[in-house]
């Protein structure tokens, strides 16, 4: 009776063990995706953003204009203005106290074109950090502009702006107010936004405040070149810096989160069977050895019974 009972347990040991493994896989692996779902990373639709500003001292080192030289005279406008500056800062050029151009300082130097006023022009440069804090004012370079076309007084065009740099999240509209004065309308604008898009052409009937706008598809720092020409062919030029800051798209964030979640699910599906198999390895080995011993013993008993019957 005892031998028959042992045979029954050994016979069903492997099927029972296989059923336990399948049950463990079904119980742990199938709900893995539901258990490990994570919320969407910010910004989620309908959420609120928090912006913090890091305080830092303003720049202590300013820019220096090296070209043109003091006392130079010009018969054409715009002209090249170059100099040295602290790398990474914005350099804004002022002409007679009016902002006439801006450029980023790269590798310790800057270079840009600026328009001149008729007569005496006093050029200076001021650097600004990312918090729009101004550094020291540069040396003042005085140059003279003599219009060889003998344009009547008051007919020269000036194009300026209160902003040498403006920023907006990528994908949003960046608007830029400009101040146009002088010349004779109508005016034709040619705007190079610096992102490889076609030149934007815009007309303006009268002088005054002109608003331009553009949407940058990718984050980055862009050099914007603006040229305006009046009905008599007189031109003015303005160079500024546009910043398209990075923006996390909610749909892209959801897609990325789904991908990460799928990776986590694959990892869970891989390690759970391995853990279950490792846990059941030693019992399975013991049951297998036990089954072999019982089978061998039963065979010996059958041979003994057969021999005794003879």
KOLVOKOL-633736 format. One line per 2 residues: number of its first residue (from 1); for each residue y, x, z of N, C-alpha, C. Coordinates in steps of 0.1 Angstrom, whole numbers, plus 5000, padded with zeros to 4 digits. Example, Ala and Ser with C-alpha at 12.3 -4.5 7.8 and 13.67 -1.06 7.14 Angstrom:
2
1	4943/5132/5078/4955/5123/5078/4967/5132/5078  4978/5128/5071/4989/5137/5071/5000/5129/5079
# end
This chain:
310
1	4988/5008/5000/5000/5000/5000/5013/5009/5000  5012/5019/5007/5024/5028/5008/5027/5035/4995
3	5016/5039/4988/5017/5046/4975/5023/5037/4965  5019/5024/4965/5024/5014/4956/5039/5012/4958
5	5043/5012/4970/5057/5010/4974/5066/5021/4969  5061/5033/4970/5068/5045/4966/5069/5045/4951
7	5058/5041/4944/5058/5041/4929/5069/5031/4924  5070/5019/4931/5080/5009/4927/5094/5015/4928
9	5097/5022/4939/5111/5028/4941/5113/5039/4930  5104/5047/4927/5106/5058/4918/5108/5052/4904
11	5101/5042/4901/5101/5036/4887/5115/5030/4884  5121/5024/4894/5134/5018/4892/5146/5027/4895
13	5143/5039/4900/5154/5048/4904/5164/5051/4893  5159/5055/4882/5167/5059/4870/5175/5048/4864
15	5168/5036/4862/5176/5025/4857/5187/5020/4867  5184/5020/4880/5194/5017/4889/5206/5027/4889
17	5202/5040/4888/5213/5050/4888/5222/5048/4875  5216/5046/4864/5223/5044/4852/5233/5032/4853
19	5227/5021/4859/5236/5009/4861/5247/5012/4870  5245/5020/4880/5256/5023/4889/5267/5031/4882
21	5263/5040/4874/5273/5048/4866/5281/5039/4857  5274/5030/4850/5282/5021/4841/5291/5012/4848
23	5286/5007/4860/5295/4999/4868/5307/5006/4873  5305/5019/4877/5317/5027/4882/5327/5029/4870
25	5321/5032/4858/5330/5034/4847/5338/5022/4844  5331/5010/4844/5338/4998/4841/5349/4994/4851
27	5346/4997/4864/5355/4993/4875/5367/5002/4875  5366/5015/4872/5377/5025/4874/5385/5027/4861
29	5378/5028/4850/5385/5031/4837/5392/5020/4831  5386/5008/4831/5393/4996/4824/5406/4993/4830
31	5408/4992/4843/5421/4988/4849/5430/5000/4850  5427/5012/4845/5435/5024/4847/5449/5021/4841
33	5450/5015/4829/5463/5013/4823/5472/5004/4831  5466/4993/4837/5474/4984/4844/5478/4990/4858
35	5470/4998/4864/5473/5004/4877/5484/5014/4876  5484/5022/4865/5493/5033/4864/5505/5031/4855
37	5509/5019/4852/5521/5016/4845/5533/5020/4853  5542/5026/4846/5555/5031/4853/5566/5023/4847
39	5577/5021/4854/5589/5015/4849/5596/5024/4838  5603/5017/4830/5611/5025/4819/5621/5034/4826
41	5622/5046/4821/5632/5055/4827/5646/5050/4823  5656/5053/4832/5669/5048/4829/5675/5055/4816
43	5683/5049/4808/5689/5036/4810/5680/5025/4805  5676/5016/4813/5668/5004/4808/5678/4993/4804
45	5674/4984/4796/5683/4973/4792/5688/4965/4804  5701/4964/4804/5707/4956/4816/5710/4965/4828
47	5707/4978/4827/5709/4986/4839/5723/4992/4839  5727/4998/4850/5741/5004/4851/5740/5019/4852
49	5749/5026/4846/5749/5040/4847/5759/5045/4857  5756/5057/4863/5765/5063/4872/5769/5076/4867
51	5782/5079/4867/5788/5091/4861/5794/5099/4873  5791/5112/4873/5797/5121/4884/5804/5132/4877
53	5815/5137/4883/5823/5148/4878/5822/5159/4888  5818/5171/4882/5818/5183/4891/5831/5190/4891
55	5836/5192/4903/5849/5198/4904/5848/5213/4903  5857/5219/4896/5857/5234/4895/5872/5238/4893
57	5875/5250/4896/5889/5255/4894/5893/5256/4879  5905/5254/4876/5910/5255/4862/5908/5269/4857
59	5908/5271/4844/5907/5284/4838/5918/5293/4843  5915/5305/4846/5925/5315/4850/5929/5325/4839
61	5921/5325/4828/5924/5334/4817/5928/5325/4805  5939/5328/4799/5944/5320/4788/5941/5327/4774
63	5946/5321/4764/5944/5326/4750/5956/5335/4747  5954/5342/4736/5965/5351/4731/5965/5350/4716
65	5977/5347/4710/5978/5346/4695/5981/5360/4690  5972/5364/4680/5974/5377/4674/5979/5376/4660
67	5976/5365/4653/5980/5363/4639/5985/5349/4639  5998/5347/4634/6007/5356/4627/6015/5364/4637
69	6022/5374/4632/6030/5382/4640/6043/5376/4643  6049/5380/4654/6062/5374/4658/6073/5378/4648
71	6081/5368/4643/6092/5370/4634/6087/5368/4619  6075/5365/4617/6070/5363/4603/6076/5351/4596
73	6077/5352/4583/6083/5341/4575/6073/5336/4565  6073/5322/4563/6063/5316/4554/6070/5307/4544
75	6064/5306/4532/6069/5296/4523/6059/5285/4520  6047/5286/4526/6037/5276/4524/6032/5272/4538
77	6027/5259/4538/6021/5253/4550/6009/5245/4546  5998/5245/4554/5996/5251/4567/5994/5266/4566
79	5994/5273/4578/5991/5287/4579/5979/5289/4588  5973/5301/4587/5963/5305/4596/5968/5310/4609
81	5963/5305/4620/5966/5310/4634/5953/5315/4640  5953/5328/4645/5941/5334/4651/5945/5341/4664
83	5935/5343/4672/5937/5350/4684/5924/5352/4692  5926/5356/4705/5914/5358/4714/5915/5348/4725
85	5904/5345/4731/5903/5334/4741/5890/5335/4749  5889/5328/4760/5877/5328/4768/5867/5319/4761
87	5855/5324/4758/5845/5317/4751/5841/5304/4757  5839/5293/4749/5835/5280/4754/5846/5271/4758
89	5858/5275/4757/5870/5267/4761/5876/5261/4748  5883/5250/4750/5890/5244/4739/5904/5251/4738
91	5908/5254/4726/5921/5261/4724/5930/5251/4716  5941/5247/4722/5950/5238/4715/5963/5246/4712
93	5967/5244/4699/5979/5251/4694/5991/5242/4695  6002/5246/4700/6014/5238/4701/6025/5245/4693
95	6033/5237/4685/6044/5241/4677/6056/5234/4682  6065/5241/4687/6078/5236/4693/6074/5225/4703
97	6064/5227/4711/6060/5218/4721/6051/5207/4717  6048/5206/4704/6039/5195/4699/6026/5200/4696
99	6015/5193/4700/6001/5197/4697/5999/5195/4682  5996/5206/4675/5994/5206/4660/5980/5210/4656
101	5971/5213/4665/5957/5217/4662/5949/5221/4674  5936/5220/4672/5927/5223/4683/5914/5229/4677
103	5908/5238/4684/5895/5244/4680/5888/5250/4692  5875/5251/4691/5867/5257/4702/5867/5272/4701
105	5868/5278/4712/5867/5293/4713/5853/5297/4712  5849/5305/4702/5836/5310/4699/5836/5325/4699
107	5827/5331/4707/5826/5346/4707/5839/5352/4710  5847/5346/4719/5859/5353/4723/5871/5352/4713
109	5870/5344/4703/5881/5343/4694/5883/5329/4688  5894/5326/4682/5896/5313/4676/5904/5315/4663
111	5903/5305/4654/5910/5306/4641/5911/5291/4636  5923/5287/4632/5925/5274/4626/5938/5274/4618
113	5940/5263/4611/5952/5261/4603/5961/5251/4610  5974/5254/4609/5983/5245/4615/5995/5243/4606
115	6001/5231/4606/6013/5228/4598/6025/5233/4605  6035/5237/4597/6048/5242/4602/6059/5232/4600
117	6069/5232/4608/6081/5225/4607/6091/5233/4598  6101/5226/4592/6111/5234/4585/6120/5241/4595
119	6122/5254/4591/6130/5263/4600/6122/5271/4610  6126/5271/4622/6120/5279/4633/6108/5272/4639
121	6097/5279/4641/6085/5274/4647/6081/5283/4658  6080/5278/4670/6075/5285/4682/6061/5281/4685
123	6051/5290/4682/6037/5287/4684/6032/5293/4697  6024/5285/4704/6017/5289/4716/6004/5282/4717
125	5995/5287/4726/5982/5282/4728/5979/5280/4742  5971/5269/4745/5967/5266/4759/5952/5263/4758
127	5944/5268/4767/5930/5266/4768/5927/5255/4778  5916/5247/4775/5912/5236/4784/5897/5237/4786
129	5893/5234/4798/5878/5234/4801/5873/5220/4798  5860/5218/4802/5853/5205/4799/5859/5194/4807
131	5866/5197/4818/5872/5187/4826/5887/5185/4822  5891/5190/4811/5904/5189/4806/5915/5195/4815
133	5911/5206/4822/5920/5213/4830/5926/5225/4822  5939/5226/4822/5946/5236/4814/5946/5249/4821
135	5945/5260/4812/5947/5273/4817/5961/5278/4814  5963/5291/4816/5977/5297/4814/5981/5295/4799
137	5994/5294/4797/5999/5293/4783/6000/5308/4777  5996/5308/4765/5996/5321/4758/6010/5327/4755
139	6010/5338/4748/6023/5343/4743/6029/5334/4733  6042/5334/4731/6049/5326/4722/6052/5334/4710
141	6048/5329/4698/6050/5336/4685/6060/5327/4677  6071/5333/4673/6081/5326/4666/6080/5330/4651
143	6079/5320/4642/6078/5322/4628/6088/5312/4621  6092/5316/4609/6101/5307/4601/6094/5302/4589
145	6098/5289/4586/6092/5283/4574/6103/5278/4565  6103/5284/4552/6113/5280/4542/6105/5273/4531
147	6108/5261/4529/6102/5253/4518/6107/5257/4505  6099/5264/4497/6103/5268/4484/6105/5257/4474
149	6100/5245/4477/6101/5234/4468/6114/5226/4470  6122/5232/4479/6136/5226/4482/6135/5211/4485
151	6124/5207/4493/6123/5194/4497/6135/5190/4506  6140/5178/4503/6152/5173/4511/6149/5172/4526
153	6159/5175/4534/6157/5174/4549/6152/5160/4553  6142/5160/4561/6137/5147/4566/6125/5142/4557
155	6122/5149/4546/6111/5145/4538/6098/5153/4541  6099/5163/4549/6087/5170/4553/6078/5161/4562
157	6065/5162/4561/6056/5154/4569/6051/5161/4581  6051/5155/4592/6045/5160/4604/6033/5151/4609
159	6022/5156/4612/6010/5149/4616/6006/5155/4629  6007/5148/4640/6003/5153/4653/5994/5142/4660
161	5990/5146/4672/5982/5137/4681/5983/5142/4695  5982/5132/4704/5982/5135/4718/5969/5141/4723
163	5959/5141/4714/5945/5145/4718/5940/5156/4709  5937/5167/4715/5931/5178/4707/5916/5177/4707
165	5911/5169/4717/5896/5166/4717/5894/5152/4723  5885/5145/4717/5880/5132/4721/5865/5132/4721
167	5859/5124/4730/5845/5123/4731/5840/5109/4732  5828/5107/4727/5822/5093/4727/5807/5095/4726
169	5799/5086/4732/5785/5087/4730/5781/5086/4716  5771/5094/4711/5766/5093/4698/5761/5078/4695
171	5765/5074/4683/5762/5060/4679/5773/5050/4682  5783/5054/4689/5795/5046/4692/5806/5050/4683
173	5816/5041/4682/5828/5044/4673/5838/5053/4681  5842/5064/4675/5852/5073/4680/5865/5070/4673
175	5875/5065/4681/5888/5062/4675/5898/5073/4679  5907/5076/4670/5916/5087/4672/5930/5083/4668
177	5940/5081/4677/5954/5078/4673/5961/5090/4668  5968/5089/4657/5976/5100/4651/5990/5095/4650
179	5999/5105/4650/6014/5102/4649/6018/5108/4636  6022/5100/4626/6027/5104/4613/6042/5101/4612
181	6049/5112/4608/6064/5110/4607/6068/5118/4595  6080/5114/4589/6086/5121/4577/6079/5116/4565
183	6083/5122/4554/6077/5119/4541/6081/5106/4536  6075/5102/4524/6078/5089/4518/6065/5082/4515
185	6064/5070/4520/6052/5062/4518/6050/5057/4504  6038/5053/4500/6026/5052/4508/6020/5066/4510
187	6011/5067/4520/6005/5079/4524/5989/5078/4522  5984/5090/4517/5969/5090/4515/5963/5100/4525
189	5953/5096/4532/5946/5104/4542/5933/5108/4536  5929/5121/4539/5916/5126/4535/5910/5132/4548
191	5899/5127/4553/5894/5130/4566/5880/5136/4565  5878/5148/4569/5865/5154/4570/5860/5154/4584
193	5851/5146/4588/5846/5144/4602/5837/5155/4606  5833/5164/4598/5825/5176/4602/5811/5174/4604
195	5805/5162/4601/5791/5160/4603/5783/5159/4590  5790/5163/4579/5783/5162/4566/5785/5149/4558
197	5791/5140/4564/5793/5127/4558/5804/5128/4547  5805/5120/4537/5815/5121/4526/5829/5120/4532
199	5839/5126/4525/5852/5125/4530/5857/5111/4531  5864/5108/4541/5869/5094/4543/5883/5094/4538
201	5886/5084/4529/5899/5082/4523/5905/5070/4529  5918/5071/4533/5925/5061/4539/5939/5060/4535
203	5945/5049/4533/5959/5048/4529/5967/5041/4540  5980/5045/4540/5989/5040/4550/6002/5038/4544
205	6008/5026/4545/6020/5022/4538/6032/5029/4544  6033/5029/4558/6045/5034/4565/6041/5044/4575
207	6051/5053/4578/6049/5063/4589/6048/5056/4602  6042/5063/4612/6041/5057/4626/6027/5061/4631
209	6022/5052/4640/6009/5055/4646/5998/5051/4636  5989/5060/4634/5977/5057/4625/5964/5059/4633
211	5956/5049/4633/5943/5050/4640/5932/5052/4630  5924/5063/4633/5912/5065/4625/5900/5064/4634
213	5888/5061/4628/5876/5059/4636/5864/5064/4628  5854/5068/4635/5841/5073/4629/5830/5071/4639
215	5818/5070/4634/5806/5069/4642/5797/5081/4639  5794/5089/4649/5785/5101/4648/5771/5096/4652
217	5762/5099/4643/5748/5095/4645/5741/5105/4655  5745/5117/4655/5738/5127/4664/5748/5133/4673
219	5743/5137/4685/5752/5144/4695/5756/5158/4690  5768/5162/4693/5772/5175/4689/5787/5177/4691
221	5792/5189/4687/5806/5192/4687/5810/5194/4672  5820/5186/4668/5824/5186/4654/5839/5189/4652
223	5841/5197/4642/5855/5200/4638/5860/5190/4628  5871/5183/4631/5876/5173/4622/5889/5178/4615
225	5889/5177/4602/5900/5182/4594/5907/5170/4588  5920/5168/4590/5927/5156/4585/5939/5161/4577
227	5940/5156/4565/5951/5159/4556/5957/5147/4551  5971/5146/4551/5978/5135/4546/5988/5139/4536
229	5990/5131/4525/5999/5134/4514/6007/5122/4511  6020/5124/4510/6029/5113/4507/6030/5110/4492
231	6039/5101/4489/6041/5097/4475/6047/5109/4466  6054/5118/4473/6060/5129/4465/6051/5142/4465
233	6039/5140/4470/6029/5152/4470/6031/5161/4481  6039/5158/4491/6041/5167/4503/6030/5164/4513
235	6024/5175/4518/6012/5173/4527/6014/5179/4541  6006/5174/4550/6005/5179/4563/5990/5180/4567
237	5987/5188/4577/5973/5191/4580/5972/5191/4595  5960/5186/4600/5958/5186/4615/5943/5188/4617
239	5939/5197/4626/5926/5200/4629/5923/5197/4644  5913/5190/4647/5910/5186/4661/5895/5187/4663
241	5890/5185/4675/5876/5186/4679/5871/5172/4684  5860/5168/4678/5853/5156/4683/5840/5159/4689
243	5837/5152/4700/5825/5155/4708/5816/5142/4708  5804/5143/4703/5795/5131/4704/5785/5135/4714
245	5786/5128/4726/5777/5132/4737/5763/5125/4735  5753/5131/4741/5739/5126/4740/5738/5112/4746
247	5730/5104/4740/5728/5090/4746/5713/5087/4744  5707/5082/4755/5693/5078/4755/5692/5064/4750
249	5685/5062/4739/5683/5048/4734/5672/5041/4741  5674/5029/4745/5664/5021/4753/5651/5020/4745
251	5652/5017/4732/5639/5015/4724/5632/5028/4724  5640/5040/4721/5633/5053/4721/5627/5056/4734
253	5635/5053/4745/5629/5056/4758/5616/5048/4761  5616/5035/4756/5604/5027/4758/5592/5033/4750
255	5595/5038/4738/5585/5044/4730/5580/5057/4736  5589/5065/4741/5585/5077/4748/5577/5074/4760
257	5581/5063/4768/5573/5060/4780/5559/5055/4776  5558/5047/4765/5545/5043/4761/5536/5055/4758
259	5542/5065/4751/5534/5076/4747/5529/5084/4760  5538/5085/4770/5535/5092/4782/5524/5084/4789
261	5526/5071/4789/5516/5063/4796/5502/5064/4790  5502/5064/4776/5489/5066/4769/5483/5079/4772
263	5491/5090/4773/5486/5103/4777/5479/5102/4791  5486/5095/4800/5481/5094/4814/5468/5087/4814
265	5467/5076/4806/5455/5068/4805/5444/5076/4800  5446/5084/4790/5436/5093/4784/5431/5103/4794
267	5440/5108/4802/5436/5118/4813/5427/5111/4823  5432/5099/4827/5424/5091/4837/5410/5088/4832
269	5409/5084/4819/5396/5080/4813/5387/5092/4813  5393/5104/4811/5385/5116/4810/5380/5121/4824
271	5389/5120/4834/5384/5126/4847/5376/5117/4856  5378/5104/4854/5370/5095/4862/5355/5096/4859
273	5350/5095/4846/5336/5097/4844/5331/5111/4849  5339/5121/4847/5335/5134/4852/5333/5134/4867
275	5342/5128/4874/5341/5127/4889/5329/5119/4893  5326/5108/4886/5315/5100/4890/5302/5107/4887
277	5302/5114/4875/5290/5121/4872/5287/5133/4882  5297/5140/4886/5296/5150/4895/5291/5145/4909
279	5296/5134/4913/5292/5128/4926/5278/5124/4926  5273/5118/4914/5259/5113/4913/5249/5124/4909
281	5254/5136/4906/5245/5147/4901/5234/5150/4911  5238/5152/4923/5227/5157/4933/5218/5145/4937
283	5223/5133/4939/5213/5122/4941/5203/5120/4929  5209/5121/4917/5200/5120/4905/5190/5131/4904
285	5194/5143/4908/5184/5154/4908/5173/5151/4918  5177/5147/4930/5167/5145/4941/5158/5133/4937
287	5163/5123/4931/5155/5111/4927/5145/5115/4916  5150/5124/4907/5142/5128/4896/5130/5136/4901
289	5133/5146/4910/5122/5154/4916/5112/5145/4923  5118/5135/4931/5109/5126/4938/5100/5118/4929
291	5106/5114/4918/5098/5106/4908/5087/5114/4902  5090/5127/4899/5079/5136/4894/5068/5138/4904
293	5072/5140/4917/5062/5142/4927/5053/5129/4929  5059/5118/4929/5052/5105/4931/5042/5103/4919
295	5047/5106/4907/5039/5104/4895/5027/5114/4895  5029/5126/4899/5018/5136/4900/5008/5132/4911
297	5013/5127/4922/5004/5123/4933/4995/5111/4928  5002/5101/4921/4994/5090/4917/4983/5094/4907
299	4987/5104/4898/4977/5108/4888/4965/5115/4895  4968/5123/4906/4957/5129/4913/4949/5119/4920
301	4955/5108/4926/4947/5098/4933/4938/5091/4923  4943/5088/4911/4935/5081/4901/4923/5089/4897
303	4925/5102/4895/4914/5111/4892/4904/5112/4903  4909/5111/4915/4900/5112/4927/4891/5099/4927
305	4898/5088/4925/4891/5075/4925/4881/5074/4914  4884/5079/4903/4875/5079/4891/4863/5088/4894
307	4865/5099/4900/4854/5108/4903/4845/5102/4914  4851/5096/4924/4842/5090/4934/4835/5078/4929
309	4840/5070/4919/4832/5059/4914/4820/5064/4906  4821/5076/4900/4810/5081/4893/4799/5085/4903
# end
